[in-house]
Amino acid sequence: MNESEFEALSGAALAHIEAAFEAAMDDSAAELDFETPAVGVIELQFADGSRIVVNRHGAAQEIWVAAKSGGFHYRWDGAVWRDTRDGSELMSALSRLVSAQAGAAVDLVSGE
């Protein structure tokens, strides 16, 4: 994949994640908020002051997620973004990570 393809795919993924966060905030009991402090970066903030950061990493052509439980790298497999270690799909994994960190169910997948 060339740089412009990565930028387009990762940009679409981040826009999708942002829309899913907006929808989930309305549908969940979890206390959370998010912001986009820079292009290609989404920061999700929790009531306890913790954060999850989602950003694109151009050099590796990956989307990176930093959460309390660790760091995760997702690479495009031609259809979806998959974790480079366990093969999990990005949106499903984010739902699990956000729910665990928020202490309440947050579904980022059902609105797709």
Backbone bond lengths (Angstrom), bond angles and torsions (degrees), N, CA, C in turn:
res aa  C-N    CA-C-N  psi(-1)  N-CA   C-N-CA  omega(-1)  CA-C   N-CA-C  phi
1 M - - - 1.445 - - 1.526 107.48 -
2 N 1.319 115.38 135.02 1.461 118.10 178.52 1.534 109.90 -86.46
3 E 1.331 116.12 174.79 1.458 121.54 -174.79 1.522 113.05 -62.34
4 S 1.327 117.90 -40.86 1.467 119.62 -179.25 1.531 111.44 -68.95
5 E 1.329 117.50 -35.69 1.470 120.14 175.92 1.528 110.20 -64.47
6 F 1.348 116.08 -43.97 1.464 119.53 177.91 1.527 110.83 -60.81
7 E 1.317 117.40 -45.10 1.463 120.94 -179.68 1.529 110.57 -59.68
8 A 1.323 116.97 -42.92 1.469 120.65 -179.85 1.524 111.13 -66.48
9 L 1.330 117.56 -47.35 1.467 121.35 -178.13 1.523 111.70 -66.93
10 S 1.322 116.93 -44.80 1.463 119.51 -178.84 1.532 110.56 -70.33
11 G 1.323 117.62 -36.70 1.461 120.56 176.47 1.516 111.81 -62.32
12 A 1.326 116.60 -42.05 1.472 120.83 177.39 1.525 110.50 -64.52
13 A 1.333 116.78 -40.23 1.467 120.53 179.45 1.523 110.61 -64.42
14 L 1.322 117.42 -44.16 1.468 120.25 179.84 1.524 111.28 -66.07
15 A 1.323 117.90 -37.67 1.470 120.78 176.37 1.530 110.08 -64.14
16 H 1.321 116.08 -39.61 1.461 121.28 178.21 1.534 110.43 -64.97
17 I 1.330 116.66 -42.32 1.460 121.36 178.54 1.526 110.16 -62.72
18 E 1.309 116.89 -43.99 1.471 121.23 179.03 1.523 110.57 -60.28
19 A 1.326 118.01 -45.61 1.466 121.57 178.36 1.529 111.07 -63.41
20 A 1.337 116.95 -39.63 1.463 120.60 178.61 1.523 110.89 -65.46
21 F 1.341 117.71 -39.41 1.465 120.82 176.00 1.521 110.64 -61.40
22 E 1.330 117.28 -45.00 1.463 120.88 179.82 1.525 111.05 -59.29
23 A 1.319 116.88 -45.55 1.466 120.86 179.64 1.526 110.87 -66.76
24 A 1.324 117.38 -41.84 1.465 121.65 -177.82 1.531 111.46 -65.98
25 M 1.317 116.95 -34.77 1.459 120.32 -179.88 1.518 110.81 -62.76
26 D 1.318 117.64 -32.00 1.460 121.88 178.63 1.527 111.92 -78.20
27 D 1.343 116.43 -28.23 1.459 121.05 -172.64 1.517 114.67 -100.57
28 S 1.320 118.88 -5.31 1.453 121.52 -173.57 1.523 111.10 -115.35
29 A 1.325 115.10 153.65 1.465 121.27 174.46 1.527 110.71 -81.87
30 A 1.303 117.38 -7.21 1.457 121.59 -178.67 1.521 110.34 -66.34
31 E 1.336 115.44 140.94 1.453 120.73 175.70 1.520 107.80 -94.10
32 L 1.328 115.58 105.34 1.453 120.04 -179.67 1.511 110.37 -151.42
33 D 1.314 113.58 160.83 1.455 120.73 177.85 1.515 106.54 -146.95
34 F 1.323 117.64 163.82 1.455 119.45 177.30 1.514 110.29 -143.10
35 E 1.316 114.45 159.14 1.459 121.04 175.43 1.518 108.46 -145.77
36 T 1.308 114.88 163.60 1.467 121.32 176.46 1.529 107.18 -118.72
37 P 1.343 117.10 88.40 1.462 120.57 -174.28 1.529 114.28 -70.82
38 A 1.328 116.91 -18.23 1.467 121.46 178.98 1.519 108.02 -154.80
39 V 1.318 116.09 163.18 1.464 120.48 177.16 1.524 108.30 -61.76
40 G 1.321 116.11 129.45 1.453 120.88 177.78 1.511 114.73 83.04
41 V 1.348 117.34 12.73 1.464 121.54 -179.68 1.527 109.47 -132.95
42 I 1.338 116.75 132.77 1.455 122.90 173.54 1.526 106.87 -125.80
43 E 1.336 116.67 128.07 1.457 121.88 176.44 1.519 108.78 -113.86
44 L 1.313 115.95 122.27 1.451 122.23 176.56 1.523 107.36 -101.12
45 Q 1.344 117.19 126.66 1.459 121.95 -177.79 1.520 110.21 -111.13
46 F 1.338 114.68 138.64 1.456 121.81 -177.38 1.524 110.53 -109.97
47 A 1.328 116.89 160.92 1.463 122.39 -177.36 1.524 112.26 -57.69
48 D 1.327 117.97 -30.49 1.470 121.02 -178.99 1.530 113.02 -82.49
49 G 1.337 116.90 3.62 1.456 121.44 179.51 1.520 114.49 90.51
50 S 1.318 117.30 -6.79 1.465 119.80 178.79 1.528 110.21 -77.00
51 R 1.323 115.71 167.53 1.469 121.52 -177.28 1.522 110.60 -138.88
52 I 1.313 113.98 157.52 1.462 122.50 163.59 1.523 104.91 -123.29
53 V 1.320 116.08 131.39 1.455 121.47 179.81 1.522 108.45 -114.94
54 V 1.321 116.07 129.43 1.466 122.77 176.38 1.528 106.27 -117.53
55 N 1.319 116.31 126.46 1.468 118.68 178.46 1.522 110.51 -148.70
56 R 1.315 114.13 159.93 1.463 118.60 176.55 1.521 108.59 -94.49
57 H 1.312 114.71 144.03 1.466 121.24 179.57 1.522 106.92 -121.02
58 G 1.333 115.20 100.84 1.459 121.53 -173.53 1.515 114.57 -62.57
59 A 1.328 117.66 -40.41 1.470 120.40 -177.45 1.525 111.33 -61.27
60 A 1.334 116.10 -39.44 1.467 120.67 -179.93 1.528 112.28 -91.28
61 Q 1.330 116.97 -9.47 1.462 123.65 -174.03 1.528 110.95 53.37
62 E 1.325 114.34 50.96 1.456 122.18 -178.60 1.523 110.07 -134.89
63 I 1.324 115.31 160.97 1.457 122.39 167.81 1.515 105.71 -104.02
64 W 1.326 115.34 127.70 1.461 121.04 -177.67 1.508 109.99 -107.51
65 V 1.332 115.78 142.59 1.460 122.83 177.01 1.521 107.93 -126.03
66 A 1.326 116.50 126.46 1.463 122.50 175.29 1.515 107.66 -113.33
67 A 1.332 116.54 121.14 1.463 122.78 -179.16 1.528 108.45 -134.48
68 K 1.329 116.17 172.50 1.467 120.20 176.59 1.524 110.97 -54.98
69 S 1.309 116.23 -37.73 1.467 121.10 -174.99 1.522 113.57 -80.59
70 G 1.333 118.03 -5.47 1.461 119.58 176.80 1.516 113.38 141.34
71 G 1.318 114.46 -174.20 1.454 122.16 178.37 1.523 110.10 -107.93
72 F 1.328 116.40 142.25 1.456 122.18 -175.22 1.521 109.32 -135.38
73 H 1.319 115.83 141.30 1.466 121.76 -179.90 1.525 108.43 -119.65
74 Y 1.331 115.72 131.98 1.465 122.18 -178.19 1.515 109.28 -120.00
75 R 1.326 115.62 130.54 1.465 122.16 -179.25 1.525 108.95 -119.43
76 W 1.318 116.25 142.88 1.471 122.61 179.09 1.522 109.04 -67.92
77 D 1.347 116.95 128.35 1.464 120.66 -179.93 1.529 112.43 -105.51
78 G 1.330 116.11 10.09 1.460 120.77 -177.81 1.511 112.36 102.97
79 A 1.354 116.55 -16.22 1.464 120.94 179.08 1.529 111.94 -134.17
80 V 1.327 116.82 -41.78 1.469 122.23 -178.99 1.526 109.72 -144.43
81 W 1.330 115.20 167.29 1.467 121.42 174.66 1.518 108.09 -85.37
82 R 1.349 117.89 122.95 1.465 123.24 -176.52 1.521 111.27 -120.53
83 D 1.335 114.68 141.77 1.463 121.24 177.01 1.528 108.92 -60.75
84 T 1.317 116.02 135.05 1.467 120.22 -177.11 1.517 112.16 -73.05
85 R 1.338 118.31 -14.22 1.470 120.81 179.15 1.521 113.02 -99.37
86 D 1.344 116.86 -54.10 1.464 118.21 -173.52 1.522 114.51 -108.52
87 G 1.331 117.84 -2.69 1.464 121.38 176.47 1.513 114.89 78.88
88 S 1.343 118.79 4.30 1.457 120.13 -179.17 1.522 110.57 -67.51
89 E 1.321 115.40 151.63 1.463 122.59 -179.04 1.524 108.78 -81.24
90 L 1.324 117.06 142.19 1.459 123.72 -172.90 1.527 114.10 -54.63
91 M 1.324 119.44 -52.89 1.467 121.00 -174.39 1.531 111.79 -66.70
92 S 1.322 117.05 -38.48 1.470 120.02 176.62 1.521 110.52 -65.24
93 A 1.319 116.18 -43.52 1.462 120.51 179.05 1.526 110.77 -63.98
94 L 1.333 117.33 -42.27 1.468 120.21 178.06 1.525 111.20 -61.98
95 S 1.323 117.60 -39.41 1.469 120.64 177.02 1.522 110.10 -58.34
96 R 1.326 116.87 -45.33 1.470 121.07 179.54 1.527 111.12 -64.98
97 L 1.323 117.04 -46.19 1.465 121.24 -177.91 1.529 111.40 -63.85
98 V 1.327 116.50 -46.27 1.462 121.01 -179.09 1.525 110.19 -65.31
99 S 1.321 117.79 -43.89 1.469 121.46 178.80 1.524 111.00 -60.39
100 A 1.322 116.69 -45.25 1.468 120.71 -179.62 1.522 110.99 -63.21
101 Q 1.306 116.73 -43.79 1.460 120.49 -177.01 1.527 111.78 -73.64
102 A 1.334 117.54 -31.08 1.468 121.80 -179.61 1.524 112.28 -82.93
103 G 1.328 116.41 -23.50 1.452 119.82 -176.42 1.517 112.82 75.97
104 A 1.319 116.38 18.56 1.468 122.96 178.84 1.530 107.22 -152.07
105 A 1.325 115.48 151.31 1.462 120.12 -178.40 1.530 111.45 -64.75
106 V 1.319 115.11 129.81 1.458 122.21 175.44 1.523 107.02 -131.66
107 D 1.328 116.64 115.49 1.458 122.17 -176.15 1.529 109.45 -103.05
108 L 1.307 116.44 110.71 1.464 121.25 178.80 1.528 111.57 -99.79
109 V 1.332 117.19 -0.88 1.462 121.18 -173.47 1.533 112.83 -102.18
110 S 1.322 119.10 -39.36 1.464 120.81 -170.09 1.524 113.25 -63.84
111 G 1.312 118.44 -24.71 1.457 120.17 -179.23 1.509 113.37 -82.24
112 E 1.331 117.61 1.69 1.475 120.60 -177.71 1.511 111.16 -72.54
